[in-house]
């Protein structure tokens, strides 16, 4: 039986820093084993690395199967002609390595999707492409006291006009049984009028 020992070794090495972090969550840039000292120093300078109860503006959802998900926007209000960028943090809140399936789809930024409702509570349908093309799929590991950071465009999935919307981020983990990790619900306001070409 073959066993992939890299996540185990990485978790062991990273455990040396766990006591020093004082519950900081280090953002894994994909090169954690190489840059861990630098990433630890960066974590000490940003609120994003604080525990959820010390970073409430992260709009954290409940922990599910060892993961916790945060969603916030660059600002609370956007015009309907500008990109609406979401900042997402996916955390390992356990003391062991957790793994999820990273699926990359053509036209989307990363593995995390959104659910959107209007101010009246109506569910807004996402754009439906003619065909979904999966570019890649692999298993991604998160070691204890780490998180991954994603920037994703809400506009790529939804055509939103003026109004107030409520957005949740979500990611399925622990499949095939599948548990859905969600962020808290976050309001975003769209203002301004659409510009018409040629006028």
GIPESUL-V903001 format. One record per run of one state. SS is the DSSP state (helix for helix, strand for strand, loop for the rest). FROM is the first residue (numbers start at 1). LEN is the number of residues. Records with the same first field share a line. If there is no record, write none. Layout:
SS->FROM-LEN, FROM-LEN
This chain:
loop->1-5, 22-4, 28-4, 44-3, 50-2, 55-1, 59-1, 61-3, 65-2, 74-3, 80-5, 93-5, 106-7, 119-4, 125-9, 143-3, 157-6, 174-5, 183-3, 192-8
helix->6-16, 32-12, 47-3, 52-3, 56-3, 154-3
strand->26-2, 60-1, 64-1, 67-7, 77-3, 85-8, 98-8, 113-6, 123-2, 134-9, 146-8, 163-11, 179-4, 186-6
